[in-house]
Amino acid sequence: MGSQPAPSRAALEPFATLDPAALASLPASTPLTVRSAALSAPSLLYLGTGGGKLLLFSLATPSSPEFLRLLPIGATRPVSAILPLPSVARVLVLADGMLLLADPLLARPVRRLGSLRGVAAVASSPPASPSSCSLAVAVGKRLLVLDLALREADELEVQTREIAAGVEGISALAWVGEDSVFAGTASGYSLFSSSGGGTGQRVDIFMLPESAGAPRIRPLSGGQEAMLLVDNVGVVVDRSGHPVGSSFVFNSRPDCIVEVSPYVVVAAESKVDVYRRRNGVHLQTVPIARRGTGVLTVASDDDGSSGEVVVVATAYKVFCYRKVSAVEQIKALLRIKCYTEAISLLEEFESDGEISNDMISFVHAQLGFLLFFDLRFEDAVNHFLLSETMQPAEIFPFIMRDPNRWSDLVPRKRYWGLHPPPKPLEEVIDDGLVTLQRALFLKKAGVDTVVDEYFLSNPPTRADLLELAIRNIIRYLCVSREKSLSPAEMEGVDTLLMYLYRALDLVDDMEKLASSQNSCVVDELESLLDNSGHLRALAFLYGSKGMCSQAVAIWRILARNYSTGLWKDRPILPGTDSQETSSVKKSGEEIAAIEASKILQATSDQDLVLEHLGWVADIDQDLATVILTSEMREKQLSSEKVIAALDSEKVGIHQRYLQWLIEDQGCEDPHYHTSYALLLSKSAMEAFHMESNSGERNDKEIDSDLQFIYSLRERLQLFLQASDLYDPEEVLDVIAESELWLEKAILYRKMGQENIVLQILALKLEDSEAAEQYCAEIGRDDAYIQLLDLYLDPKNGREPMFTAAVRLLHNHGKSLDPIQVLEICLSS
């Protein structure tokens, strides 16, 4: 369950040990001491001896190396260096200061390369052409370049040029990049250009202290960088001699250095050390058993840039190692539950480009499953989420026991076989707790275990572990919802997510999922939610699936239960865009009506709307009106059936529905216009009556009532003036005994009763301006005469209205007949 102390890192593993003399069937009387070694594709191993022999072995069958050929080059010529030159189909040999060429299979005798003697060091250029290469050669005080080109009939063309002269004591060379030649002498390191033209100019990189040993140079990164050795420190430089990256600090001065990416392998003092190329971190030590003295010789294949094999040669034995793949190294750590080290190693290989993206995802998934079965659920899900190839269906068996609706979706992956097959969470936890108890017992007995110390010192409870596991699986499924999944996978994710929400009674999360766009399977959830009492979530789920009748029926039940006190009010859901988010907290009953109204506003099912309109209206008449007047439905409701279904006592709904029909829908049915006018008139009369008979009230209440009455009467007056489709006599019968005089004036005007209109305007309302305006609209002079008569003889015991009469004569006297005016005045 825990991560253990870091084990020894195995970057290289042995695969063969060679006894060159025995494999070559050499007699005991012919001693053989290895002085140099080289590897070349395909799987060829060259060994050079102190007795002037070249031996060729094949490593094609790792478990059984094969001796191929022995080629003598001269008993007095110890082989100090071997350089395979595949681009010109040759093997270069430095022996006793001379350069010799052999064919790759050593089938023909060696031939001298030129007439050079006293060669102190040689280096080949990085591969640049399939049929040519160059050599840097140090001879005496000169630095030469030999350009080799392969011609027809396997002929080799050689051109020699000098790039520097007067250089003392070169003992090490390396060719880096296209034309950078690094040279090492006892005094320090210098850089030359292979196109220097014999000028003798050089760039000194740095000097060596007198105590330093002989210089050593090793090309790195496929010949694009070099390591310069200063005692036990390796300094990495680029082709211009500038330091790059990290320097290497070795435990002792190396005998030999090679690169097998991403490692640097160093041989010294009967051991081989492996370092990480990128940062110089020591990874592994391999002890080498050898007889006698002498240096260790190390060689790698393919210039170290992409090779897999390293050979370490002592005087009499050759040990062959291969690079352990990134996958195998990680697998070995996971097998012994060294999780932290495995993660670090994965990150290391990822940064070095040694592992593919698919394998990175694979490892994260494998690590997640191991951690999951070790009850480290949060860490497990973190790794699940880092895997781009893991499928959400792989989690399903932890939630729902097989067989189930989604069993066929679960991929049958076994990964590396390091964890059991997925099984229900309860079983995972129970098995883990048994393992934990066993580990506690073993610890008391003094036996080391692989269980996390934190678990041992703080044993978790089953309930805590179950909740932790569920919450983290919820986290994984929520992220999975954002991925591009098949419809079946999406159904599984959402349905099982609802299962888990219900298991922890996460009511808000259940309702949020159910009310949003989701892929939940209703058949799998309705009994579960109904039996557990999560009716709101079920109603939301029905609604999201277009099951309007079932959804509204549940909201009706909830509203009834809230009103009778069977259920307590639920808090408003955060993040919703409904009317619930009003600043005024709403009751559960109101919320139920609001949610039902959302569904009823959108449906064109007339029977469903009318069936549930009543109980919504009992809670909130405004909501009922919104339902009836909704523009969201595809097909509007039948106005005849709606009006027939409306409760006669709910005047407000009836009134606002008729208003919507007339004003918004352009309805011209006289019956509806008359009904609307009658409803408005009755409402205005009731409001007027209530205001007149109200008791003592404060000024604020009085102002509010007056404003309401004014608004209501204004709406009535505007409609009576605007519509010509209602029956004015029927409306007049309703308001005949009321004080709604302006409304009566409008109605009498509609009926053409001019005299009565003038009487109301002049005498009841005493609005002389309106009366004169009405006379102007009539357009006859006798109308003004009639109005003047009303002012001077108002009857019913009222005093004459001389001021209004004078105003009338002042404004319109010139247009009136003086005789008629005089007669009225005299008669009054």
N, C-alpha and C positions, 0 to 999 in steps of 0.2 A: 504493500500500500504506500510505501514511501520511497524516496530517492536515497540511494546508499552512497557511501564515499566512492570517489572516482576510482575505477579500476585502472589497471595498466592499459594504455591505449595501444591497440594493435593496428598500426598503419601498414606494416609489412608482415607477411607470413611466409615461412619457408615452404618450398615445394620440392627441392631436390638438393642433394649433396653429391659432388663429383670428386672422384679420385682420378685425376687426369692420367696418371701413369698406368693405373690399372685398366681404365677404359681403353687406353691406347695400346694395351698389351705390351708395354715396354718392360724389358727384363730388369730385374733388380740391380743389375750391374750398370744400368744406364740411369743415373739419377736425373730427376726432372724437378726444376724449381721454377715456379711461375713468377714472372717479373712484370707482366702486363696483361690486360684483358680488354676486350671490346665486345659489344653486342651490336648486331645488325639484323634488320628484317630480312627474310622471315625466320625468326627464332634461331639465328645463328650466333654461336659463341666462339670468339677467337681468343686463344691464350698464347702468349709469347713467353718463352723460357729463357733462363740464363744461359742455356747451352745452345742457343741459336736455332730454336725450332718454333714453328707455328703449328698449333693444333686447332682443329675445327670440330665443334660439337653442335648437335641439333637439340634444341629444347622444345621441339614441336609437341612432343609427348612429355608433359611436365613430370609425370611420375617415373619416366624412364628415359633420361637423357641418352643420346646416341652419339658415339664417336664416329666422325665422318672421314677425317683425313689428317695426316701429319706431313708437314712440308719443312724439310731442313733448309736453312738459309746460310749456314756456316757455323761451325762449332765455336768459333771465336767471336761470334757476333751476338751478344745478348740483346734480346728484343726489349727495348725500353719504352716503346709506344706503338700502338696499333690504331689507325684511323680508317674506318670503313668509308669509302667514297662511292655511294650507290649511284650518283648521277653520271659517273664515268665508268661504272662497272669495275671498280678496282678496290683493293685494300692497300692502304699505305702503311709501311712498316719503317720505324726508325730503329736501326740496329747498328751499334758501334759507330755512330756518327754519320751513317749513310742512310739515304732514302731509297727504299725498295718498294716495288709494286708487285702485288699478286692478284690473281683473279679471285672473285668472291668465294669460289668453292675450292681454292687451292689446288686446282687440277693441273696447273702448269708451273714450272720453276719461276722463282721471282726474278724480276729485272730491275736494274738500277734506274733511278729517276735522275737523269743528268749525271754529272761528274762531281757533284758536291761531296766534300768530306768535312768532317768536324761539325756536323749539324748539331746544335745544342738544343733546339726546340723547334716544334712545328705545330701549326694550327690550321684547320680548314675553315673556309667561309661557310656561313649558313646557306642552306639550299636556295638557289636563285634560278636555276635553269635545269631542265631534265637531262641535259647532255653536257654540262660543263660545271666546273668548280674552280676555286682558287686556293692556294696554300700560302701561308706566311711562314717563312723559314729564316731562322737565325743561324748565320754561319760566320764565325769569327766576330768582326766588328760590323758586319753588314746585315741588313734586314732586307730580304728578298721576297718577291711575290712570284709564284709559279702559277700561270693560268693554264688549266688543263681543259681540253675539249675533245670529246669523243667523235671520231669521224667514221667513215665507212670501213667495213671489214675489221671492226674492233680496233682500229688504229687510234692512238692517242697523240694528239698534237699538244706540245708543251712550249710555252713562251715564258721567258724569265725576264724580270725587271727588278731593279733595285729601288727601294723606297726610302732607305736611310743608310747612312754609312757613319763609321766612327762611334758606334754604340758599343760600349764595353759590357761584357758579361751577361748577355741576355740568357736566362735559364727557363723562362716561362713565357708562353704566348697564348693569346686568345683573340679570335676574330669575332667582332660584335657588329651587327648591322651590316650595311652594304660595304663600308670601306674603313671601319675603325679597327685598328690592330693595337691591342694592349700588349705591352712588353714588361716583364718583371726582371729586375736585376737585384743584386745584393744590396744596392743603395736605395731602390725604390721602384715605383711604377710610372710608366710613361705611355703616351698615346701617340700613335702614328696614323697617317692616312694611307690607305693602300694605293691611292692615286697621287702620292706625294712626289713622284718624279725624281727621286734620288737627291732631293735637296738637303736631306739630313736634318731638317727641322723636326722638332718634336715638342709635345706638350707634356711637361712633368706634372703628374697628378699629385703625388705626395711622396715624401721620403720615408724610408724604413729606418727604425732605430737599429743601432749596432747589435743589440741583443736579439733582434728578431731573427727567425729562421729563414730558410730559403723562401723566395716568393712563390706563391701559387695563385693561378688565375683560373676561374671556371666560368664558361659562358652559362647564362641562365635565360629563362623565358624564351626558349627556342632560338637562342643566339641574338637576342635584342638587348640583353643586359649582361653584366659580368660581376662576379664576386672576386674581390681582391683581398687576399689573406694577409693580415698583420698579426703574427704570432697566433693567438687563439681567437681573433676577431675577424669576421668576414664582413667587409664593407661592400655593399651593392651599389654599382654605378651604372649610368646609362651609356649610350654610345659616345657621348661627349665627355665622359669621365666625371659627370656630376653625380653626387650621392642621391640615391632614390630609396624610398621605403625604409624599412628597419634594418639595422645592422644585426649580425648574428654573433652572439658570444658563446663560444663552444667551451666545453669542460676542459679540453686540452687541445694542443695544436694538432690539426687533422693531418693524416697521411694522404688522404684522398677525399675529393668532394664530387658528388654527382647530383643531378636534379632528376626527380621523377615526379612530375607535377601531381599534386600541389605540395610536394615535399622536397626538402634538401636532405640528402643522406651523406653522413660524414663518418669516415672510418679512422679510428685511432686507438692505440693501446688496447688491442684485443677486444674491441667492441665497435658496434655500429650504432650511431645515434641518428634519430629521425627528427627533423624540425619542420615546423610549418613554414612554407615558403613566404606567405604573405606578411607574417609578423615575427618570425624567428622563435616562436614558442616551441620548447622541447616536448616531443610527444612520446617517444619510445626509445628504449635502449635494448640492443640485441647483442648479447655476449658472443664472442667468436672464439672457439677453441682452436688453438694452433700450436704447432711444434716449432721450436727454434725462434730465431729473431727475424727481423725484416719488417718491412711496412706491409700494411694491408692494401690491396688494390680493389677499387670499387668501379663498376661500370654499369650504365643503364642503357636501355634501348631507345632508339628514335630521338636522340639528342636531349632526352629528358623532358621535352615539351608535352608529349602525349604517350610516353612509354608506360609500361606496366611491370617490367622486370628489372631487378637489380641483382647483380652478382658480386659477391665479396670473395676475393681470392687471397689465400695465404700461400706460402711457398709450396705446399703440397696438396691443399684441398681447395675446392671451390664450392661456396655455399650460394644457392639460388633462392631468391625471394621474389614474391610478386606483391603488387600493391593490393591491399584489401579494399574492396569497393566501398564507396560511401554507404551504400545500402547495407552491406554486411557489417560495417562498423556500428552503424546505428542499431541494427537488429541485435547485435551482441549486447549493447548497453540496455536495450529494452528488455531483453530476455532476463537480465538480472535486476530489472527494475531501477536502473540508474537513470531516472527520467530527466533530471536537471542536466546531466552530462550529455544525454542523447539530444536534448533540445539545443544545447550549445554547439554540439557537433553538427546538427542539422543547419543551424545558422551559419556555421563556418563553411560548410560545403556549399551552401546557397550563395554566400558572398564570393566564393571562389569559382562559381559556375560549374561545380563538380556533380551537380544533381539536377535532374529535370524538374520542371514545375509540377508535372503530374506526380512524380515520386515525392516531391515535397508535400503535396496534398495527401498522398497515400500515407506518408509517415504521420502527418498530423491526425488523420483519422485513426490510424492504428494506436497512436499514443492516447487519443481520446478514449478509445474503448478500454485500454488498459487502466487508465485513471478512473474510468467509470466503474469498472468492476472492483477497483480499490477504494470505492466510495468517495473519491475526490471529484464530486460532481461538477463543481464550478470550473475547476481546471480542465476537466474532460470536455465540457461544452466549449470552453475557450478554444481548444484545439479542433473540435468539430467545426467551429466557425472559421478557422483558418484553412480548412480543407475545401478547395474549390471543386473537388470531384466527389465528395461524399454526398449521398442522396438522402433527403429527409426521411424517405421510407425506411432507411436503415435503423431509425429510432423507433419506428412503430411497434416492434415486438416488445419494447420496454413498457409500452403503455397498454396495449390490448393483446390479450392472449390469442394465439393461433388456434384454430383457423378463424379468420374474420374477413370482412369485405375487402381488405387491402393486403391480404397475405401474399397474393401473387405479385404485388409491386415490390416486395422486399427483395433486394438483390442478395444472392447467396454468396457473399464475399466472406472469405475466411482470413483475408489479410495474410499475416505471417503465422497464423495459428497460435498466437501468444495469449489469446483470451478465449473464454468460453463463448458459445453462441448466445446472442441476446435473448433475454427472457424477462418476464414481468418484473417490474421494479421491486415489488415486495420480496421476490425470491433473491434478487441481486443483493438486497440489503440484508436479508436473513443469512445468506451464505457468507457475506462479508463480515457480519457480526460473529459468526461461528469462527471464522479465520482469526478475527481479532481476539476472541476469548482464548483460542489455542495459543496465539502468540503471547498473550499475557501469562499463560501457564508456563510456556517455555522460557520466558524471560525470568520468571521467578526461579526456574530450575537452572538458570545461568546459560541458557542456549540463545545464541544470536538469532534474530528473526529479520525478515525483510519488511516488517510492518512499520509504518511511520511512527516515530516516537511521540508525535503530537497526539495521535490516536490512542497510543498506549497510556499516556499521562492524562488525557481528557477523553475518556470513552464516550462517544455520542449515543444518544438514545435512538431507538428505532423511529419514533415519531419525528424527531428532528431531522434524521437522515432522509426520511420519506418526503418531508416538506422541502428540504433542500434540493433533493433530486427533482421533484416536480417543478419547482420554481426555475431551475436551470434548463430543464427540457422545454418549459414554456418559453424561456428566453431564446432557445435554439429555434423553436417552431415559429416564433414571431419574426425572426430574421429570415427564415426560410420562406415566409409568405411574400417577401419582396423579390424572390427569385423567379425565374421563368420556369414554371413547372407544368407538367401535363395536367389536364383537368382531373384525372383520377388522383394524382399526387396532391393536388390542391384540395380536393375533397377530404383526403386523409388528414392533411395538415390542419385544416380548420376544424374538422369534426373532433379530432383528438385534442386539439387545443381547448375546445369547449369542455371536453371530458376533464382535462386537467384543471381548468378554471373552477369547474364544479367541485372537484375533489378538495380544493382548498377554500371553497366558498368565496371565491373572488367575484362577488356579484357585479360590481361595476365593470370589471373586465368582460364578464360574460355578456352583459347587456351592450357594451360597446361593440364587441365582435358581432353579436346577433343583429344589431341595428345598422351595421355598416355593410358594405358589399362583401359578401363572403361566399364560400363554397361548402358550407356545412351541409351534411346529409340529414334532412329532417327526420327520416325514418329511424336513424340511429340515435336521435337526441330527444324526440318529443316525449317518450315515456320516461326517460331519465330526468328531464327537466320538470315534467308534470309531477312525478312521484316525489321529487325532492323539494317541491314547492317553489321552484324558480319560474313562476308564471310570467313575470315581466320579460325575462329573457326569452321564454318560449313565444310570447306575443311578438317581441321584436323579430325573432327568427321567422315566424310565420309571415310577418309583414315584409321582410327582406326577400322572401321567396314568392311574393305575390299571392299568398294564401290569405286573402283579405278577410273572408268570412270568419276563419278560425282566429285570426289575430284580433279582430274587433270584438268577437265574442269573449275573448279573454280579458280585454280591456274593460268590457262591460261588467264581468264578474269582479274584477279588481276594484272598479269604481264602487260597486255595491258593497264589497267587503270593507273598503275604506270608510264608506259612509256609515256603516253599522259598527265600526270599530274593531272588526276582525283582524284588520291589518294596520300596522303603523305606517305613518308617512315615510316614504323613501326620500333621501336627499336628492337634489337635482344633479344629474350626471354632468361632470365637467367635460368641456370640449364639445357639447352638443350645440347644434345651431337652431334648436327648436325654441318655441316660446317659453320653454321651461327656464331658460336662462335669464328671465326677467329679474330685475333687481328685487322684486317682491317675491319672497319664497312662496311657492304654491303647494297646496295640499296634495296628498296622493290621489285623491278623488279628481282634482283638477288636472293633474298630470295624466291620469288615465284617459280623461276626456280629450286632452290635447293630442295624445298619441293616436287615439281612435280617429280624431278628426283629420290627422295627416293622411290616414289611409282612405277615409271616406271622401276627402277632397279630390283624390286622384282617381277613384274608381268610377266607372260608368254604370256599375251595377245598381240600377235604380231601386230595386227591392231591398238590397243590402243597406243603402243609404237611408231609406225611409224606415226600415226596421229599427235602426239604431239612432235615428235623429232625436227621438223623444228623450232618451236618458242623457244624451249629450246636452240637449237644451235644458234639461232640469238642472244641470250643473253650471252651464255657461251658455246663455242665449247668443252671445257674440260668436262663439265657436260654431253653434248650429247655423247661424247665418253665413259664416264663412264656408261651411260645407256646402250649403245650397247654392251659393253664388260663385263657387270655385271655377276658375278658367282652366284648371289643370287637367280635367277629364277630357277624354277624346269626344264624348258625346254628352250633350247637356241633358239634364233631367226633364221629364215632362212637367211643365208648369201646372197643368191641370191636376196631375196626381200629387204634386208637391203641396199645392194649396189645399187639396182635399185632405191630405194627411196632417196638416199643421194643427196643432192644438189651438183652439179658439182663444184660450186664456193667454197664450204667448203672443200678445199683440205685437211686441217689438220685432219678433222674427218675421211675422206675417208682413208687417209694415216694411221692413228693410228688404225683404225678398221682392215685394211688389215694386219697390223703388228701383232695385237692380234690374228687374224685368223691363221697366219702362225707360229708365235713364240709360242703362248700359246696353241692354239688349234691343232697344228700340221697339218694344212691344206696343201695338196700337189697338189692342183689344179694349173696347169701351168698358167692358165689365171690370177688367183689372184697373183701369184708370179710375172708375167710380169707387171701387173697393179701396184703392189707395187713398183717394181723397176722403172717404168716410173714416178710414182708420186714423189718418192724420187729424181730421176734425175732432174725433172723439178724444184722441190723446191731448190735443190742445185744450179742449174743454175740461178734461179731468185735471190737467196741470193748472189751469186757470182757477178752477174751483178749489183745488188743494191749497193753492197759494193764498186765496182769499180767506180760507177758513183756518189757516195755520195759527198756532198760538204764538207765544212770545219766543222770539228768536233773535240771535245776535246779528249784527250788520253783515258779517261775512256770509252767514247762512242765507240772509235775505238777498244779498247780491248774487249768490250762486243760483238760487231759485229763479230770480228774475232773468238771469242770463239764459237759463235753460228754457224758460217759457218763451223768451224772445226768439231764441233759436228755433224752437219748435214751430211757433207761429210764422216765422219768416219762411220756413220750409213749406208750410201749408199755403201761404200766400203766393209764393213763387210758383208752386205747382198749379194752383187754381188759375193763376194768370196765364201760365205757359200752355196748359193742356186744353184742347177743345173737344176731348173725347169722353169726358166724364159727364154724368147727368147732374146739372147744377141744382135742379129741384130736389133731387134725392139728398144731396148734401145739405141744402138749405133746410130741409125738414129736420135734419139732425141738429143744426146749430141755431135753429129759429129762436129758441128761448135763451140763448147765451148772450154774452156781452162781446162776442167776436164781430164787432161792427165792420171793421175793414174787410174781413173775410166775406160778410154778408154783402157788402158793397160790390165786391168782385163778382159774387154769384149773381146778384141782380143785374149787374152790367152784362154778364154772359147771357142773361135771359132778356135783355133789352128793356128792362124797367128803369128808364132814365130818371123819372121823377123820384123813385124810391132811392136810387143811388145818390141823387143830389141831396135828398133829405138826410141820408146817413152821413154824407161828407160834410154837409153844412151844419146840421143840427146836432147829430150824435157825436161826431168826431170834431166838429167846429174847426175843420181844416179848410179855410176859405181858399187857400192856394190850390189844394187838390180839387176843390169844387170848381173853381174857375178853369183849371186845366181840363177837367172833365167836360165842361161846356165847350171849350175849344175843340176837344176831340169830337163832340157831337156835331159841331160845325154850323149850328143854326143860331140866329140872334134870339129866337124865342127861348132858348135854353138859359141865356143870361137873364131875360125877363123873369123866367120861372125861378131862378136862383134869387133874384132881387126880392121877389114876392115872399120867398121863404125867410129871407133875412128880416124883412119888415113885419111879417105876420107869422111868427114861428108857432103860434097856437099852443095849446096845452098849458096856457097860463104863463108862458115864457115872455120875457121882455124882448122887444125888438133888438136886433143886432145891428145897431146903427154904424158901428165902426166897420163891420164887414161890408155893409151896404155902400158906405162911402168909398171904401177901397175898390168895390166892384165898379161903381160909377166912374171913379178916377181912372181905372185901368181900361174900361171898355165902354164908357158912356158915349163917346163920339159915334160908335157904331150902332147904338140902340135908337129906337124910335122914341122921340121925346114925349109924344102924346101917351104912349104905353107906359113910360116911366112915370109921368105925371099922374096918370090914372091910378097906378099902384100906390104911389105916395099918398094920394088923397084918400084912397080906400082904406089905407092903414091908419 
